[in-house]
Amino acid sequence: MTQAEKIIILKQMLDDSGDTDEVLSAYLNLAEQKILNRMYPFKEDYTGLTVPDRYLMMQLNIAVYLLNKRGAEGEIQHIENGIHRNYGASDVPDGMLKDIVPFSQAIR
Protein backbone atom coordinates (compact mmCIF):
# COMPACT_ATOMS: atom_id res chain seq x y z
CA MET A 1 0.00 0.00 0.00
CA THR A 2 1.43 3.37 -0.96
CA GLN A 3 1.63 6.40 1.32
CA ALA A 4 -1.01 8.14 -0.81
CA GLU A 5 -3.40 5.20 -0.36
CA LYS A 6 -2.78 5.24 3.39
CA ILE A 7 -3.56 8.97 3.51
CA ILE A 8 -6.86 8.40 1.69
CA ILE A 9 -7.87 5.69 4.18
CA LEU A 10 -6.69 7.85 7.10
CA LYS A 11 -8.87 10.73 5.88
CA GLN A 12 -11.87 8.40 5.75
CA MET A 13 -11.13 7.10 9.25
CA LEU A 14 -10.88 10.66 10.59
CA ASP A 15 -14.06 11.79 8.84
CA ASP A 16 -12.43 14.76 7.09
CA SER A 17 -10.46 16.30 9.95
CA GLY A 18 -9.14 19.06 7.69
CA ASP A 19 -5.50 18.07 8.18
CA THR A 20 -3.15 18.45 5.25
CA ASP A 21 -1.61 15.44 3.53
CA GLU A 22 1.75 16.46 4.99
CA VAL A 23 0.40 16.31 8.57
CA LEU A 24 -1.26 12.95 7.94
CA SER A 25 1.95 11.64 6.38
CA ALA A 26 3.92 12.77 9.43
CA TYR A 27 1.59 10.86 11.76
CA LEU A 28 1.78 7.79 9.53
CA ASN A 29 5.56 8.00 9.80
CA LEU A 30 5.31 8.28 13.60
CA ALA A 31 3.08 5.20 13.67
CA GLU A 32 5.53 3.37 11.43
CA GLN A 33 8.37 4.17 13.84
CA LYS A 34 6.34 2.85 16.79
CA ILE A 35 5.76 -0.45 14.97
CA LEU A 36 9.37 -0.79 13.81
CA ASN A 37 10.62 -0.01 17.33
CA ARG A 38 8.54 -2.88 18.66
CA MET A 39 9.46 -5.25 15.82
CA TYR A 40 13.21 -4.58 16.03
CA PRO A 41 13.92 -3.69 19.68
CA PHE A 42 17.71 -3.92 19.29
CA LYS A 43 18.10 -2.26 15.90
CA GLU A 44 19.33 1.33 15.80
CA ASP A 45 18.77 2.16 12.13
CA TYR A 46 15.49 1.46 10.31
CA THR A 47 16.71 2.61 6.89
CA GLY A 48 15.09 0.54 4.17
CA LEU A 49 12.60 -1.10 6.54
CA THR A 50 8.86 -0.69 6.13
CA VAL A 51 5.82 -1.87 8.01
CA PRO A 52 4.85 -5.39 6.88
CA ASP A 53 1.46 -5.72 5.19
CA ARG A 54 -0.05 -7.50 8.18
CA TYR A 55 0.56 -4.40 10.34
CA LEU A 56 -0.75 -1.76 7.88
CA MET A 57 -4.15 -1.43 9.58
CA MET A 58 -2.37 -1.19 12.92
CA GLN A 59 -0.28 1.66 11.49
CA LEU A 60 -3.45 3.46 10.44
CA ASN A 61 -5.11 2.88 13.83
CA ILE A 62 -2.06 4.20 15.68
CA ALA A 63 -1.97 7.27 13.45
CA VAL A 64 -5.68 7.92 14.16
CA TYR A 65 -5.05 7.47 17.89
CA LEU A 66 -2.15 9.95 17.85
CA LEU A 67 -4.07 12.47 15.74
CA ASN A 68 -7.10 12.32 18.04
CA LYS A 69 -4.93 12.84 21.13
CA ARG A 70 -3.29 16.03 19.87
CA GLY A 71 -3.39 18.75 22.47
CA ALA A 72 -4.06 16.31 25.30
CA GLU A 73 -0.71 14.50 25.38
CA GLY A 74 0.02 13.17 28.85
CA GLU A 75 -3.17 14.57 30.33
CA ILE A 76 -3.61 13.06 33.79
CA GLN A 77 -7.20 14.06 34.49
CA HIS A 78 -9.84 16.21 32.84
CA ILE A 79 -13.45 16.36 33.99
CA GLU A 80 -15.99 18.45 32.13
CA ASN A 81 -19.77 18.05 31.88
CA GLY A 82 -19.65 14.47 33.08
CA ILE A 83 -16.82 13.46 30.75
CA HIS A 84 -13.74 12.08 32.47
CA ARG A 85 -10.36 11.74 30.75
CA ASN A 86 -7.24 10.24 32.32
CA TYR A 87 -3.98 9.59 30.52
CA GLY A 88 -0.95 8.09 32.18
CA ALA A 89 1.42 8.64 29.28
CA SER A 90 1.53 10.42 25.97
CA ASP A 91 2.70 7.38 24.07
CA VAL A 92 0.77 4.68 22.22
CA PRO A 93 -0.82 2.22 24.67
CA ASP A 94 0.85 -1.18 24.88
CA GLY A 95 -2.49 -2.76 24.03
CA MET A 96 -2.25 -1.35 20.51
CA LEU A 97 1.20 -2.86 20.01
CA LYS A 98 0.75 -6.19 21.76
CA ASP A 99 0.18 -8.18 18.56
CA ILE A 100 3.53 -7.20 17.03
CA VAL A 101 5.99 -10.07 16.99
CA PRO A 102 9.54 -8.87 17.67
CA PHE A 103 12.18 -9.95 15.19
CA SER A 104 15.30 -11.62 16.56
CA GLN A 105 18.14 -13.73 15.38
CA ALA A 106 20.74 -15.92 17.00
CA ILE A 107 24.21 -14.60 17.77
CA ARG A 108 26.85 -16.36 15.70
VMD Tcl script that builds the backbone (N, CA, C; Angstrom):
set m [mol new atoms 324]
animate dup $m
set s [atomselect $m all]
$s set {name element resname resid chain x y z} {
  {N N MET 1 A 0.856 -1.170 0.000}
  {CA C MET 1 A 0.000 0.000 0.000}
  {C C MET 1 A 0.904 1.236 0.000}
  {N N THR 2 A 0.617 2.158 -0.880}
  {CA C THR 2 A 1.433 3.373 -0.964}
  {C C THR 2 A 1.044 4.367 0.129}
  {N N GLN 3 A 1.908 5.359 0.334}
  {CA C GLN 3 A 1.632 6.396 1.321}
  {C C GLN 3 A 0.369 7.180 0.941}
  {N N ALA 4 A 0.181 7.419 -0.346}
  {CA C ALA 4 A -1.013 8.139 -0.810}
  {C C ALA 4 A -2.290 7.351 -0.495}
  {N N GLU 5 A -2.247 6.034 -0.679}
  {CA C GLU 5 A -3.405 5.201 -0.356}
  {C C GLU 5 A -3.686 5.209 1.144}
  {N N LYS 6 A -2.609 5.182 1.939}
  {CA C LYS 6 A -2.775 5.243 3.393}
  {C C LYS 6 A -3.409 6.565 3.811}
  {N N ILE 7 A -3.006 7.644 3.184}
  {CA C ILE 7 A -3.558 8.967 3.507}
  {C C ILE 7 A -5.043 9.014 3.180}
  {N N ILE 8 A -5.438 8.432 2.064}
  {CA C ILE 8 A -6.864 8.398 1.691}
  {C C ILE 8 A -7.668 7.646 2.748}
  {N N ILE 9 A -7.169 6.474 3.150}
  {CA C ILE 9 A -7.869 5.691 4.182}
  {C C ILE 9 A -7.899 6.445 5.499}
  {N N LEU 10 A -6.773 7.085 5.856}
  {CA C LEU 10 A -6.694 7.848 7.101}
  {C C LEU 10 A -7.709 8.992 7.107}
  {N N LYS 11 A -7.868 9.668 5.983}
  {CA C LYS 11 A -8.875 10.734 5.883}
  {C C LYS 11 A -10.280 10.183 6.107}
  {N N GLN 12 A -10.552 9.016 5.560}
  {CA C GLN 12 A -11.865 8.401 5.748}
  {C C GLN 12 A -12.081 8.007 7.204}
  {N N MET 13 A -11.028 7.505 7.847}
  {CA C MET 13 A -11.135 7.104 9.254}
  {C C MET 13 A -11.333 8.306 10.168}
  {N N LEU 14 A -10.779 9.447 9.782}
  {CA C LEU 14 A -10.880 10.656 10.593}
  {C C LEU 14 A -12.106 11.487 10.243}
  {N N ASP 15 A -12.846 11.080 9.250}
  {CA C ASP 15 A -14.058 11.787 8.839}
  {C C ASP 15 A -13.763 13.250 8.507}
  {N N ASP 16 A -12.795 13.439 7.592}
  {CA C ASP 16 A -12.432 14.761 7.090}
  {C C ASP 16 A -12.060 15.722 8.220}
  {N N SER 17 A -10.930 15.469 8.841}
  {CA C SER 17 A -10.456 16.302 9.948}
  {C C SER 17 A -9.923 17.654 9.482}
  {N N GLY 18 A -9.654 17.793 8.199}
  {CA C GLY 18 A -9.143 19.057 7.689}
  {C C GLY 18 A -7.621 19.149 7.724}
  {N N ASP 19 A -6.961 18.080 8.158}
  {CA C ASP 19 A -5.504 18.067 8.185}
  {C C ASP 19 A -4.955 17.941 6.773}
  {N N THR 20 A -3.788 18.536 6.556}
  {CA C THR 20 A -3.146 18.446 5.248}
  {C C THR 20 A -2.538 17.062 5.064}
  {N N ASP 21 A -2.249 16.724 3.822}
  {CA C ASP 21 A -1.615 15.441 3.530}
  {C C ASP 21 A -0.253 15.334 4.213}
  {N N GLU 22 A 0.446 16.465 4.344}
  {CA C GLU 22 A 1.751 16.461 4.994}
  {C C GLU 22 A 1.635 16.104 6.472}
  {N N VAL 23 A 0.616 16.626 7.156}
  {CA C VAL 23 A 0.400 16.306 8.570}
  {C C VAL 23 A 0.033 14.837 8.722}
  {N N LEU 24 A -0.862 14.356 7.882}
  {CA C LEU 24 A -1.259 12.946 7.940}
  {C C LEU 24 A -0.072 12.034 7.653}
  {N N SER 25 A 0.756 12.421 6.696}
  {CA C SER 25 A 1.948 11.644 6.375}
  {C C SER 25 A 2.913 11.611 7.557}
  {N N ALA 26 A 3.048 12.727 8.256}
  {CA C ALA 26 A 3.924 12.773 9.434}
  {C C ALA 26 A 3.437 11.817 10.518}
  {N N TYR 27 A 2.138 11.766 10.752}
  {CA C TYR 27 A 1.586 10.860 11.758}
  {C C TYR 27 A 1.679 9.400 11.325}
  {N N LEU 28 A 1.562 9.145 10.029}
  {CA C LEU 28 A 1.776 7.785 9.534}
  {C C LEU 28 A 3.226 7.358 9.753}
  {N N ASN 29 A 4.149 8.299 9.562}
  {CA C ASN 29 A 5.562 7.996 9.803}
  {C C ASN 29 A 5.825 7.747 11.284}
  {N N LEU 30 A 5.181 8.518 12.162}
  {CA C LEU 30 A 5.313 8.276 13.602}
  {C C LEU 30 A 4.801 6.884 13.960}
  {N N ALA 31 A 3.653 6.522 13.411}
  {CA C ALA 31 A 3.080 5.202 13.671}
  {C C ALA 31 A 4.001 4.105 13.138}
  {N N GLU 32 A 4.595 4.339 11.987}
  {CA C GLU 32 A 5.531 3.369 11.427}
  {C C GLU 32 A 6.721 3.170 12.362}
  {N N GLN 33 A 7.243 4.262 12.910}
  {CA C GLN 33 A 8.371 4.165 13.836}
  {C C GLN 33 A 8.004 3.388 15.097}
  {N N LYS 34 A 6.799 3.586 15.605}
  {CA C LYS 34 A 6.343 2.849 16.793}
  {C C LYS 34 A 6.324 1.344 16.516}
  {N N ILE 35 A 5.837 0.966 15.341}
  {CA C ILE 35 A 5.757 -0.449 14.973}
  {C C ILE 35 A 7.151 -1.032 14.771}
  {N N LEU 36 A 8.008 -0.299 14.051}
  {CA C LEU 36 A 9.366 -0.792 13.810}
  {C C LEU 36 A 10.169 -0.880 15.105}
  {N N ASN 37 A 9.948 0.058 16.034}
  {CA C ASN 37 A 10.622 -0.010 17.332}
  {C C ASN 37 A 10.240 -1.277 18.082}
  {N N ARG 38 A 8.995 -1.673 17.977}
  {CA C ARG 38 A 8.538 -2.884 18.663}
  {C C ARG 38 A 9.022 -4.142 17.928}
  {N N MET 39 A 9.041 -4.086 16.602}
  {CA C MET 39 A 9.464 -5.248 15.821}
  {C C MET 39 A 10.956 -5.523 15.953}
  {N N TYR 40 A 11.746 -4.454 15.987}
  {CA C TYR 40 A 13.206 -4.584 16.031}
  {C C TYR 40 A 13.744 -3.845 17.258}
  {N N PRO 41 A 13.562 -4.408 18.453}
  {CA C PRO 41 A 13.924 -3.689 19.677}
  {C C PRO 41 A 15.413 -3.396 19.830}
  {N N PHE 42 A 16.270 -4.118 19.119}
  {CA C PHE 42 A 17.712 -3.917 19.285}
  {C C PHE 42 A 18.366 -3.267 18.070}
  {N N LYS 43 A 17.576 -2.876 17.118}
  {CA C LYS 43 A 18.100 -2.258 15.902}
  {C C LYS 43 A 18.136 -0.740 16.078}
  {N N GLU 44 A 19.192 -0.123 15.638}
  {CA C GLU 44 A 19.335 1.329 15.797}
  {C C GLU 44 A 18.939 2.105 14.550}
  {N N ASP 45 A 19.058 1.477 13.393}
  {CA C ASP 45 A 18.768 2.163 12.135}
  {C C ASP 45 A 17.694 1.396 11.372}
  {N N TYR 46 A 16.609 2.093 11.013}
  {CA C TYR 46 A 15.493 1.461 10.309}
  {C C TYR 46 A 15.487 1.784 8.820}
  {N N THR 47 A 16.611 2.259 8.299}
  {CA C THR 47 A 16.705 2.610 6.888}
  {C C THR 47 A 16.377 1.403 6.022}
  {N N GLY 48 A 15.469 1.602 5.100}
  {CA C GLY 48 A 15.088 0.545 4.175}
  {C C GLY 48 A 14.012 -0.386 4.698}
  {N N LEU 49 A 13.635 -0.245 5.969}
  {CA C LEU 49 A 12.597 -1.101 6.537}
  {C C LEU 49 A 11.241 -0.422 6.421}
  {N N THR 50 A 10.225 -1.211 6.174}
  {CA C THR 50 A 8.863 -0.694 6.131}
  {C C THR 50 A 7.964 -1.584 6.974}
  {N N VAL 51 A 6.792 -1.102 7.244}
  {CA C VAL 51 A 5.815 -1.871 8.009}
  {C C VAL 51 A 5.315 -3.021 7.144}
  {N N PRO 52 A 5.384 -4.252 7.649}
  {CA C PRO 52 A 4.847 -5.391 6.881}
  {C C PRO 52 A 3.346 -5.228 6.644}
  {N N ASP 53 A 2.865 -5.844 5.569}
  {CA C ASP 53 A 1.458 -5.719 5.192}
  {C C ASP 53 A 0.500 -6.084 6.329}
  {N N ARG 54 A 0.869 -7.072 7.120}
  {CA C ARG 54 A -0.047 -7.501 8.182}
  {C C ARG 54 A -0.217 -6.458 9.279}
  {N N TYR 55 A 0.660 -5.448 9.325}
  {CA C TYR 55 A 0.556 -4.398 10.337}
  {C C TYR 55 A 0.083 -3.053 9.762}
  {N N LEU 56 A -0.346 -3.024 8.503}
  {CA C LEU 56 A -0.755 -1.757 7.881}
  {C C LEU 56 A -1.978 -1.146 8.567}
  {N N MET 57 A -2.967 -1.973 8.887}
  {CA C MET 57 A -4.148 -1.427 9.582}
  {C C MET 57 A -3.782 -0.941 10.985}
  {N N MET 58 A -2.842 -1.630 11.614}
  {CA C MET 58 A -2.367 -1.188 12.918}
  {C C MET 58 A -1.693 0.181 12.791}
  {N N GLN 59 A -0.928 0.368 11.724}
  {CA C GLN 59 A -0.283 1.659 11.494}
  {C C GLN 59 A -1.330 2.763 11.361}
  {N N LEU 60 A -2.379 2.487 10.611}
  {CA C LEU 60 A -3.451 3.464 10.441}
  {C C LEU 60 A -4.168 3.740 11.762}
  {N N ASN 61 A -4.444 2.691 12.532}
  {CA C ASN 61 A -5.110 2.878 13.827}
  {C C ASN 61 A -4.259 3.673 14.803}
  {N N ILE 62 A -2.954 3.442 14.807}
  {CA C ILE 62 A -2.061 4.200 15.682}
  {C C ILE 62 A -2.015 5.657 15.250}
  {N N ALA 63 A -1.972 5.889 13.951}
  {CA C ALA 63 A -1.968 7.271 13.450}
  {C C ALA 63 A -3.253 7.999 13.851}
  {N N VAL 64 A -4.403 7.325 13.742}
  {CA C VAL 64 A -5.679 7.918 14.156}
  {C C VAL 64 A -5.651 8.224 15.649}
  {N N TYR 65 A -5.146 7.284 16.445}
  {CA C TYR 65 A -5.048 7.473 17.892}
  {C C TYR 65 A -4.204 8.715 18.221}
  {N N LEU 66 A -3.037 8.818 17.584}
  {CA C LEU 66 A -2.150 9.948 17.848}
  {C C LEU 66 A -2.764 11.273 17.390}
  {N N LEU 67 A -3.431 11.252 16.242}
  {CA C LEU 67 A -4.075 12.472 15.742}
  {C C LEU 67 A -5.207 12.923 16.669}
  {N N ASN 68 A -5.979 11.974 17.170}
  {CA C ASN 68 A -7.097 12.318 18.043}
  {C C ASN 68 A -6.654 12.798 19.417}
  {N N LYS 69 A -5.438 12.447 19.820}
  {CA C LYS 69 A -4.931 12.841 21.131}
  {C C LYS 69 A -4.154 14.152 21.112}
  {N N ARG 70 A -4.039 14.773 19.957}
  {CA C ARG 70 A -3.294 16.031 19.869}
  {C C ARG 70 A -3.859 17.061 20.836}
  {N N GLY 71 A -2.965 17.720 21.527}
  {CA C GLY 71 A -3.387 18.751 22.469}
  {C C GLY 71 A -3.693 18.211 23.846}
  {N N ALA 72 A -3.756 16.905 23.997}
  {CA C ALA 72 A -4.062 16.308 25.298}
  {C C ALA 72 A -2.978 15.312 25.700}
  {N N GLU 73 A -1.792 15.440 25.101}
  {CA C GLU 73 A -0.715 14.503 25.380}
  {C C GLU 73 A -0.381 14.496 26.869}
  {N N GLY 74 A -0.366 13.323 27.454}
  {CA C GLY 74 A 0.024 13.169 28.846}
  {C C GLY 74 A -0.971 13.681 29.865}
  {N N GLU 75 A -2.152 14.039 29.417}
  {CA C GLU 75 A -3.168 14.566 30.332}
  {C C GLU 75 A -3.451 13.550 31.427}
  {N N ILE 76 A -3.386 13.973 32.678}
  {CA C ILE 76 A -3.611 13.056 33.787}
  {C C ILE 76 A -5.088 12.992 34.155}
  {N N GLN 77 A -5.768 14.118 34.205}
  {CA C GLN 77 A -7.197 14.063 34.486}
  {C C GLN 77 A -7.871 15.318 33.932}
  {N N HIS 78 A -9.046 15.108 33.384}
  {CA C HIS 78 A -9.843 16.214 32.841}
  {C C HIS 78 A -11.309 15.829 33.027}
  {N N ILE 79 A -12.025 16.632 33.755}
  {CA C ILE 79 A -13.448 16.362 33.991}
  {C C ILE 79 A -14.234 17.591 33.536}
  {N N GLU 80 A -15.184 17.349 32.640}
  {CA C GLU 80 A -15.991 18.452 32.133}
  {C C GLU 80 A -17.342 17.910 31.692}
  {N N ASN 81 A -18.406 18.450 32.244}
  {CA C ASN 81 A -19.771 18.051 31.877}
  {C C ASN 81 A -19.974 16.535 31.916}
  {N N GLY 82 A -19.460 15.900 32.921}
  {CA C GLY 82 A -19.648 14.469 33.083}
  {C C GLY 82 A -18.721 13.599 32.261}
  {N N ILE 83 A -17.800 14.204 31.536}
  {CA C ILE 83 A -16.822 13.457 30.746}
  {C C ILE 83 A -15.517 13.437 31.526}
  {N N HIS 84 A -14.972 12.248 31.718}
  {CA C HIS 84 A -13.739 12.077 32.468}
  {C C HIS 84 A -12.654 11.543 31.534}
  {N N ARG 85 A -11.499 12.203 31.545}
  {CA C ARG 85 A -10.363 11.744 30.748}
  {C C ARG 85 A -9.155 11.599 31.654}
  {N N ASN 86 A -8.471 10.486 31.576}
  {CA C ASN 86 A -7.240 10.241 32.316}
  {C C ASN 86 A -6.233 9.624 31.361}
  {N N TYR 87 A -5.052 10.170 31.305}
  {CA C TYR 87 A -3.978 9.589 30.516}
  {C C TYR 87 A -2.775 9.443 31.434}
  {N N GLY 88 A -2.133 8.301 31.370}
  {CA C GLY 88 A -0.946 8.087 32.181}
  {C C GLY 88 A 0.323 8.408 31.421}
  {N N ALA 89 A 0.242 8.372 30.105}
  {CA C ALA 89 A 1.418 8.641 29.283}
  {C C ALA 89 A 0.960 9.198 27.936}
  {N N SER 90 A 1.884 9.832 27.260}
  {CA C SER 90 A 1.527 10.421 25.973}
  {C C SER 90 A 1.862 9.497 24.806}
  {N N ASP 91 A 2.311 8.307 25.116}
  {CA C ASP 91 A 2.697 7.378 24.070}
  {C C ASP 91 A 1.533 6.467 23.677}
  {N N VAL 92 A 1.762 5.652 22.685}
  {CA C VAL 92 A 0.766 4.681 22.223}
  {C C VAL 92 A 0.606 3.608 23.299}
  {N N PRO 93 A -0.614 3.259 23.658}
  {CA C PRO 93 A -0.818 2.218 24.672}
  {C C PRO 93 A -0.238 0.873 24.228}
  {N N ASP 94 A 0.288 0.133 25.186}
  {CA C ASP 94 A 0.852 -1.182 24.881}
  {C C ASP 94 A -0.181 -2.109 24.248}
  {N N GLY 95 A -1.439 -1.921 24.595}
  {CA C GLY 95 A -2.493 -2.760 24.032}
  {C C GLY 95 A -2.589 -2.662 22.518}
  {N N MET 96 A -2.207 -1.506 21.963}
  {CA C MET 96 A -2.254 -1.347 20.511}
  {C C MET 96 A -1.074 -2.038 19.832}
  {N N LEU 97 A -0.008 -2.276 20.584}
  {CA C LEU 97 A 1.199 -2.855 20.009}
  {C C LEU 97 A 1.420 -4.308 20.408}
  {N N LYS 98 A 0.528 -4.856 21.188}
  {CA C LYS 98 A 0.747 -6.194 21.763}
  {C C LYS 98 A 0.798 -7.305 20.725}
  {N N ASP 99 A 0.215 -7.129 19.571}
  {CA C ASP 99 A 0.183 -8.184 18.561}
  {C C ASP 99 A 1.414 -8.195 17.655}
  {N N ILE 100 A 2.317 -7.255 17.857}
  {CA C ILE 100 A 3.530 -7.201 17.034}
  {C C ILE 100 A 4.517 -8.238 17.547}
  {N N VAL 101 A 5.008 -9.047 16.627}
  {CA C VAL 101 A 5.987 -10.070 16.986}
  {C C VAL 101 A 7.389 -9.495 16.762}
  {N N PRO 102 A 8.188 -9.385 17.830}
  {CA C PRO 102 A 9.543 -8.866 17.670}
  {C C PRO 102 A 10.412 -9.792 16.816}
  {N N PHE 103 A 11.261 -9.208 16.043}
  {CA C PHE 103 A 12.182 -9.949 15.194}
  {C C PHE 103 A 13.478 -10.153 15.973}
  {N N SER 104 A 14.024 -11.353 15.901}
  {CA C SER 104 A 15.301 -11.618 16.561}
  {C C SER 104 A 16.068 -12.639 15.747}
  {N N GLN 105 A 17.342 -12.719 16.027}
  {CA C GLN 105 A 18.140 -13.730 15.380}
  {C C GLN 105 A 19.240 -14.174 16.334}
  {N N ALA 106 A 19.728 -15.353 16.110}
  {CA C ALA 106 A 20.744 -15.916 16.996}
  {C C ALA 106 A 22.089 -15.238 16.764}
  {N N ILE 107 A 22.860 -15.140 17.849}
  {CA C ILE 107 A 24.207 -14.602 17.767}
  {C C ILE 107 A 25.117 -15.699 17.239}
  {N N ARG 108 A 25.949 -15.357 16.307}
  {CA C ARG 108 A 26.849 -16.360 15.702}
  {C C ARG 108 A 28.211 -16.288 16.311}
}
mol reanalyze $m
mol bondsrecalc $m
mol representation Tube
mol addrep $m
